[in-house]
Amino acid sequence: MKILHLGDLHLGKRVNEISMIEDQKFILDQIVTLVKEEKIDVILLCGDIYDKAIPTIEAIHLLDEFLEELSDLKVKILMISGNHDSSERLSFGRNLFKRSNLYIASQFNQEIEKITIKEDGYNINFYMLPFVKPAYINHVLKIQTETYEECFKHLMEQVKINEDETNILLAHQFVTVGKNSPELSDSETSSLGGIDNIDYRLFDAFDYVALGHIHKPQAMGREMVRYAGSILKYSFSEIHKDKQATILTISKNKQISLSHHLLKPLRDMREMECSLESLLKRKCEIGNEEDYMHVILTDEEQILDAIGKVRTVYPNVMQISFKNRRHMMQYETIQMKENQIADQNPMELFEQFYKMQNHIDLDEKRAQMAISIFEEVIR
């Protein structure tokens, strides 16, 4: 059996106010072609199907078109919700869709949903766990857990695993290796302090763990616990991170082999550094002019309508920044001010703030009131 592991489609996403719909359609068409060429049997869509809880009409139509094409290929599709999805909206028609081999788990309900697919006399069990938080699990199961780790430990203990069969878990969570987090990018966020992390060893009973949530394709702890990664680059922190589709090939003796297939975008996301003159005269290495660009200009003189001029070369430029003596001095000044602020006490900072807001010095009466408040807070 061949299984395609995907996640984090984020359909309808806008990056720097530019819609990615056309780019997403290009990649999904590429995935459909891969499914045909590799004769894929099952596709795992591991959450963040949409970018917003209320998706755009374009995003809804794109997913509908994608699923219809896959259905025509007689491939089975298993889809879970992510933290960006609305569980109610994603679950619409789930009972009807089962007839077309589309299985949707968008909301946890008492237990982890299990789908068994038979292949040449052996079973492959898929456990579908949508994005969940401990507070929700506590409410549904009438238990009391404090952390994600404790919550997921309880969930895993409830799963009855047949070790003679192949068992695969779909999840959309922040999985770590002890205190080591997955490599993140600017297009995703994780909770401060690692409060939502789940150690990969909680999933030892599963032969493969198909993860969504993190945008860089990567394994966690062992080769068979993997983030699929997003289908496109959604921030400039990802410019050196190629996207891929992971295919699992499972044999009768439960052996799993992995292959990774590069996803080539319609427009890449790139960064370049040069002067405006060199750019306009094509003295820099321009590359594909349709790419999404972050252009770092090195000109010393002030440039009027810099982004308008850059767009004559790169119509899809997303960011402009400057790297010259003036901007370096401004940066150093900001750093110096931050250091000065760190050396000042709260009363000195309040006096400066009051003068900035009211354009007069803080009088003695108000100063005494402020001192009293600070003393009360500190106590």
C-alpha positions in Angstrom: 0.0 0.0 0.0 1.2 3.5 -0.8 0.2 6.4 1.4 0.8 10.1 0.8 1.3 12.2 3.9 0.4 15.9 3.6 -0.4 18.7 6.0 -0.9 22.4 6.4 -2.5 23.4 3.1 -3.7 26.7 4.6 -6.0 27.2 1.6 -7.0 30.8 1.2 -3.9 32.2 2.9 -2.6 35.7 2.2 1.1 36.5 2.6 1.9 40.2 2.9 -1.7 40.8 1.6 -1.0 38.8 -1.5 -3.5 35.9 -2.2 -1.8 32.5 -2.5 -4.8 30.8 -4.2 -3.2 30.5 -7.6 0.0 29.1 -6.1 -1.9 26.7 -4.0 -3.9 25.4 -7.0 -0.6 24.9 -8.9 0.7 22.8 -6.1 -2.5 20.8 -5.6 -2.5 20.0 -9.4 1.1 18.8 -9.0 0.0 16.6 -6.1 -2.8 15.1 -8.1 -0.3 14.3 -10.8 2.0 12.7 -8.2 -0.9 10.6 -6.9 -1.5 9.3 -10.5 2.1 8.6 -11.2 2.9 6.9 -7.9 -0.5 5.0 -7.8 -1.2 6.3 -4.3 -3.9 4.3 -2.4 -4.5 6.6 0.6 -3.9 10.3 1.3 -3.5 11.7 4.8 -4.4 15.4 5.2 -3.1 16.3 8.7 -4.8 19.6 9.6 -4.9 23.3 8.8 -6.8 22.5 5.6 -7.9 26.1 5.6 -6.0 29.2 6.8 -9.0 30.7 8.5 -11.9 29.3 10.6 -14.2 31.1 8.1 -12.5 30.2 4.8 -12.9 32.3 1.7 -15.1 31.2 -1.2 -12.0 30.7 -3.3 -10.5 28.4 -0.7 -13.7 26.4 -0.4 -13.9 25.9 -4.2 -10.3 25.0 -4.4 -10.6 22.2 -1.8 -13.8 21.0 -3.4 -12.0 20.7 -6.8 -9.0 19.0 -5.2 -11.1 16.4 -3.4 -13.2 15.7 -6.5 -10.1 15.0 -8.6 -8.8 12.6 -6.0 -12.2 10.9 -5.7 -12.2 10.3 -9.4 -8.9 8.5 -8.9 -10.6 6.1 -6.4 -8.1 7.1 -3.7 -9.1 7.0 0.0 -8.7 10.3 1.8 -8.3 10.7 5.6 -8.6 14.3 6.8 -8.3 15.8 10.3 -8.8 19.4 11.4 -6.0 21.7 12.6 -5.9 24.7 14.9 -6.7 27.0 12.0 -9.8 25.1 11.0 -13.4 25.3 12.2 -14.3 21.8 13.2 -17.9 22.4 12.5 -17.4 23.7 9.0 -14.8 21.1 8.1 -17.1 18.3 9.2 -20.0 19.3 6.9 -21.2 16.3 5.0 -18.8 13.9 6.7 -21.3 10.9 6.8 -22.2 11.4 3.2 -18.6 11.8 2.1 -17.7 8.4 3.5 -19.4 6.8 0.5 -16.8 8.5 -1.7 -13.9 7.3 0.5 -13.4 10.7 2.2 -13.1 10.3 6.0 -13.2 13.4 8.1 -12.3 13.7 11.8 -12.7 17.3 12.8 -13.8 17.1 16.4 -12.8 14.6 19.2 -15.8 12.7 20.4 -15.2 10.3 23.4 -12.5 8.3 21.6 -10.0 8.6 18.7 -11.7 7.6 15.5 -10.3 4.5 13.9 -10.5 3.6 10.2 -9.2 0.2 9.1 -8.2 -0.4 5.4 -7.6 -4.0 4.3 -4.8 -4.6 1.8 -4.0 -8.1 0.4 -5.3 -9.8 3.6 -3.6 -7.5 6.2 -5.0 -4.5 8.1 -3.7 -1.0 8.3 -5.4 1.0 11.1 -5.5 4.7 10.9 -6.3 6.6 14.1 -7.5 10.1 13.4 -7.0 12.7 16.1 -8.0 16.3 15.2 -6.4 19.2 17.0 -7.4 19.2 20.6 -6.6 21.1 23.8 -6.6 19.6 27.4 -9.6 21.8 28.5 -11.8 20.3 25.7 -10.6 16.7 26.4 -11.2 17.2 30.2 -14.8 18.4 29.4 -15.6 15.6 27.0 -14.1 12.7 29.0 -14.9 14.2 32.5 -11.3 14.0 33.6 -8.8 16.5 34.9 -5.4 16.9 33.2 -3.2 19.9 33.5 -0.8 19.8 30.6 -0.8 18.6 27.0 1.6 15.9 27.9 -0.6 14.5 30.7 -3.7 14.8 28.4 -2.1 12.9 25.6 -0.8 10.3 27.9 -4.3 9.6 29.0 -5.6 9.5 25.4 -2.9 7.1 24.2 -3.6 4.8 27.2 -7.2 4.5 25.9 -6.2 3.2 22.4 -6.3 -0.5 22.0 -3.4 -1.3 19.7 -3.1 -4.6 17.8 0.7 -5.0 17.4 0.3 -7.6 14.7 -1.3 -5.0 12.4 0.1 -1.7 11.1 -1.0 1.3 13.1 -0.8 4.9 11.9 -1.8 8.0 13.9 -2.8 11.3 12.3 -2.4 14.3 14.7 -2.0 18.0 14.5 0.0 19.0 17.6 3.3 20.5 18.8 5.5 17.3 19.2 8.9 17.6 20.6 11.9 15.5 21.5 12.3 16.1 25.2 13.1 19.8 25.5 14.1 20.0 21.8 11.4 21.7 19.7 10.9 21.2 15.9 12.5 23.8 13.7 9.9 26.6 13.3 9.4 29.5 10.8 7.8 32.9 11.0 4.6 31.5 9.4 3.6 29.5 12.5 3.4 30.1 16.2 3.8 28.0 19.3 2.8 28.7 22.8 5.3 30.5 25.1 7.2 28.3 27.5 6.5 25.1 25.6 3.3 24.5 27.5 1.6 22.7 24.6 4.5 20.3 23.8 4.0 16.5 23.6 7.0 14.2 23.7 7.2 11.9 20.7 7.7 8.9 23.0 4.0 9.0 23.9 3.4 7.6 20.3 5.8 4.6 20.6 2.9 2.2 20.0 2.4 3.5 16.5 4.3 2.3 13.4 4.0 5.8 11.9 2.8 9.2 13.2 1.6 11.6 10.5 1.9 15.1 11.9 0.7 18.5 10.9 1.2 21.9 12.5 4.9 22.7 11.8 5.7 24.0 8.3 9.2 22.5 7.8 9.2 18.7 6.8 11.1 16.9 9.6 11.3 13.8 11.7 10.9 14.0 15.5 12.9 11.6 17.6 12.6 8.7 15.1 12.2 8.5 11.4 8.6 7.4 11.6 7.3 10.4 13.6 7.1 13.1 11.0 5.8 16.5 10.2 4.7 16.7 6.5 5.4 20.5 6.4 3.3 23.0 4.5 2.8 22.7 0.8 4.2 26.2 0.1 6.6 28.7 1.7 4.5 31.1 3.7 7.2 33.4 5.1 10.7 34.6 4.2 12.2 32.5 7.0 11.4 29.5 4.8 13.3 30.6 1.7 16.0 27.9 2.2 13.4 25.2 3.1 12.2 23.2 0.2 8.7 21.7 0.5 8.1 18.0 -0.2 5.4 15.3 -0.2 6.2 12.1 1.8 5.1 8.7 0.5 4.9 5.7 2.7 5.2 2.2 1.1 3.9 -0.5 3.5 4.6 -4.2 2.9 2.8 -7.2 4.3 5.5 -7.7 7.0 4.7 -4.2 8.4 7.9 -2.8 6.9 7.6 0.9 6.0 9.8 2.7 3.5 9.7 6.4 2.9 10.3 8.5 -0.2 10.3 12.3 -0.4 9.1 14.1 -3.5 10.0 17.8 -4.1 7.1 20.2 -4.6 8.0 22.9 -7.1 6.1 26.1 -6.6 4.6 28.3 -9.3 6.5 31.2 -7.8 9.4 30.8 -5.4 9.9 33.0 -2.3 13.4 34.6 -2.5 15.6 37.3 -1.0 18.2 39.4 -2.7 20.5 42.3 -1.8 21.8 44.9 -4.2 21.5 48.6 -5.1 18.4 49.9 -6.9 20.5 51.0 -9.9 22.0 47.5 -10.3 18.6 46.0 -10.0 17.0 48.3 -12.6 19.9 47.7 -15.0 19.7 43.9 -14.5 23.3 43.8 -13.1 22.1 41.6 -10.3 21.2 37.9 -10.7 17.5 38.5 -11.3 16.1 35.0 -11.6 12.4 34.5 -12.1 10.9 38.0 -12.1 7.5 36.5 -11.0 8.9 35.2 -7.7 7.8 36.6 -4.3 10.7 38.8 -3.3 12.2 40.4 -0.3 14.6 43.0 -1.8 17.3 44.5 0.5 18.5 47.8 -1.1 22.0 49.0 -0.3 21.7 52.5 -1.7 23.0 55.3 0.6 20.8 58.1 -0.8 17.1 58.3 0.0 14.8 56.7 -2.6 11.4 57.9 -3.3 8.8 55.2 -4.1 11.3 52.5 -3.7 8.7 49.7 -3.8 7.2 51.2 -7.0 10.6 51.2 -8.7 11.4 47.6 -7.6 8.0 46.5 -8.9 9.1 47.4 -12.5 11.4 44.3 -12.1 9.6 42.2 -9.5 5.8 42.8 -9.8 5.3 40.4 -6.8 7.7 42.0 -4.4 6.4 41.5 -0.9 9.0 43.3 1.3 11.5 46.1 0.8 14.2 46.8 3.4 17.4 48.9 3.4 21.0 48.1 4.4 23.1 51.2 4.5 24.9 53.5 6.9 21.8 55.6 7.7 19.7 52.6 8.6 22.5 51.0 10.6 22.8 54.2 12.7 19.1 54.2 13.3 19.3 50.6 14.4 22.2 51.4 16.7 20.2 54.3 18.2 17.2 52.1 18.8 19.5 49.6 20.5 21.1 52.3 22.6 17.7 53.6 23.7 16.6 50.1 24.7 19.8 49.8 26.8 19.1 53.2 28.4 15.5 52.2 29.2 16.8 49.0 30.9 18.9 51.2 33.2 16.1 53.5 34.3 13.7 52.9 37.2 9.9 52.9 36.7 9.5 56.5 38.0 12.0 57.9 35.5 10.3 56.1 32.6 6.9 57.3 33.8 8.1 61.0 33.9 9.4 60.7 30.3 6.1 59.1 29.2 4.0 61.8 30.9 6.0 64.6 29.3 5.7 62.9 25.9 1.9 62.6 26.2 1.2 66.0 27.8 4.1 68.2 26.6 4.7 69.4 30.2 6.8 68.2 33.1 5.2 66.0 35.8 4.3 68.2 38.7 5.1 67.3 42.4 1.5 66.3 43.3 1.1 63.8 40.5 4.7 62.6 41.0 3.9 61.7 44.6 0.7 59.9 43.5 2.7 57.9 40.9 5.3 57.0 43.6 2.6 55.8 45.9 1.1 53.6 43.2 4.5 52.1 42.2 5.3 51.3 45.9 1.9 49.7 46.3 2.4 47.5 43.2 5.9 46.5 44.2 4.7 45.5 47.7 
